[in-house]
Amino acid sequence: VEAFVSLSELRDINVLVVGNARQPGMYTLSGGSSPLSLLYAAGGIDENGSYRDISHKRNNTELQTLDLYEVLLKGNLAFSHQLRSGDVLVVNPRLSEVRISGAFANPGIYEVLPSENLPNLLAVAGMQGSHVSNSLTIERYINGSTQQIALDRSSVDSFKVLDGDGISLLGSRPQFNKTKQVIISGEVNAPGSYAIDDNTTLLELIRQAGSY
């Protein structure tokens, strides 16, 4: 006897999201849904919620802690556990935050995990090319006033950022000569449109067009 079994449909699951979600509550999702599906159904995370500290619980036991930076910044969608009926997602309050500005590819306000230091944040923000300063400026609120800390990029490994720090990096974009488009027609070997700069002469343009 040979038996052949095929899956006709997935059973719906009932899952709960609580904490700092925009619309916490019980949701019915299709089987095989991921934690992202539940967060999307709940309207996302509110202004006080953490993107990096989301607890996935089953039978009152925490299965995994979700860090959405892995999804949003790195594209890593591999969760160690999918949702099952009765699971709970707890969106915890947001963690410490720092502001990153200046010559970074992704300036913005970032949450910081307790285990992270300055190099982790610089890797997330990304440098904006080679035309940047070697000196970072850290703005820190200490004893009722804002103080600035100058820090060399080569010595950031042991620097611990604090909640409310502002990190800035000076930089500049390389300057390129502007090009212009001109059209040459008539008795030249290759008439057409050519890109020239401010120093191109008429004779050089004619030579680009293959001469007379």
N, C-alpha and C positions, 0 to 999 in steps of 0.2 A: 504494500500500500504506500503510495506517495501522496503527501499533503502539500498543497500550495496555498500560502497565506499572503495576502496583500493588505496594506493599510489603506482604508477608505477615507478616514478623516481623523483629525486629532481632537481629543476631548478638551473642552474649555477648562481653564483653571481659575480659581478665585485667589487673588493675592491682595495684600494690604500694603499701602505706603503711608508712612506717618512722618512727623517731624516737619522740617522746613521745605516741604513741597508746596507748590502753589495751590494744588487742590488735593489734599490728602484724603484718603478713604479707601474703600474696598473696590477692586476692579476685576472684571471678568475679561480674561485674555485667552487667546487661542493657545493650545498646548505648544510647547517649544519656544515660547516667547522669552526674550532676554530681559535683564534688568533695565536696559535702555527703553524697551517697549513700555514698561510700566511707568518710568519717569516721563516719557512722552505723553502717555495717557493722562498723567497727573498734572500736565501743564508745565513741567520742568521744575526747576529749583528757584525758590523765592530769594529775595535780596539778602536774607540772613542765613541762607543755607550754604553748606560746603559742597564744592564740586570734587573734593578730594577725600572726603571722609563719609562714605555712605555704607551703612552696615546692612548686610544681607543675612537674615536670620531664618532658621528652620527649627521648629520644635524648641524654641527658646534658646537656641545655640547659634552663635555667630559663625556662618560658613566662610564669609570672605568680606573684605573691605574694598569697596570700589573707589578707584581714583579715575575720574573722568578726564583728567589731563592726558592719561594714556590713550584715550579715545580721541579727544578733540585736537591734541597736538601731535600725537604720534600715529594715530590710526590703528591702535592695537585693540581689536574687538574680542580677543580670546578671554572670556570669563571662565573661571574654574568651575562654576556651577550655574546651570540654567534655573529658571523659575519652576517651582512646582506648586500645586494647590496648597494653600495654607502658609506660603512663605510671606515674610514681612521685609520691606525695605525701610530703613530708618535714615532719613536725611538729617545728619547731625549739623549743629551750628558751624558756621564757617570758621576756619582756622586763622592764624596770624596772616596778615597781608603786608606786602611791600609794593611800592610803586617803582617801576622801571621806566626810564625815559632817556631820550638822547639817541645816540648812534646804535640802535638795536634794530634788528629786523622785525621784532614783535614787541614793541613797547606796550605797557599796560600795567594793570594791577593784578598781582599773582598771590595765590595762597601758598603758604610754606608749610610743609610737613615738619614735625618736630625733629626728624632725623636729617633734614636737609640743611645745607649751608650755601654760601654765596656761589661757588662754582656750579651747583645744581641749577640755580636760578639763571645764571648767565648762559648756561647751555639751553635752557628753555626759551629765553628771550632771543638768543642768537645774535651774533655780531653782524654788522651791516657792511662787511667788506674790510679791506686792509687800511683804509684811510681813517683810522680812529686813534684817539689818544691812548696812552698807556696808563693814564691815571683815572681812577673811578672816584666819584664824589658821593659820599654817603651822608644824607641829611637825617639826623636823629634827634628826636625830642627828648631832652634830658633836663630834669629838675625845672620844668616850666619854661624852658627856652630851646630853640632849635640850634643845634650845633652841626658843623660840617667836619667830616672825616675824610682826609685824602688817603687813597689807597692805591698802590700800584697793582696792575693786573697780574703781575707775576707772583704776588704774595697774598692771594685771596683764599687759598686752600683752607686755612684755619679760621677764617673770619666768619663769625656767627651773626646772621641778620636777626633783627628784632621786629616785633609787630609795629607797623607805622613807619619803618625806614623808607627813605627815598633814595634810589640808586640812579645816578646819571652818568653818562659817558659822552664826552665831546667827540665830534667827528665831522668830517666833511666829505662831500661827494667829489669824485674826480671831475675836472673840467675838460670838456671836449670841444674842439672847434666846431661851430655850426656848419652844416652843409646846405647847399642850395641845389635845386633842380633846374637845369637849363635844357632847352631843346635846340638841337642843331639840325638843319635840313639843307637840301640842295645837293650841290656837287661834291659830296664827300663819300667815302667808301662805306661808312656805317652811320647813317643819319639816325637820330633818335634822341632820347632823354638821358642826360648824364648828371651825376652828382659831383659838385665842385665845392671847394671852400673859398674863403675870401682871397686867398693868394693865387688862385688859378688864373693864368693869363689866357687870352684868346688863342694864341698859338698852341698852348698846351691842350686846350679843348679840341682844337682841330686835329691834333695828333691823336688824342683819345678816340676821335671819330674815324681814325684810319687814314687821315690826310686827304688831300684833294683827289 
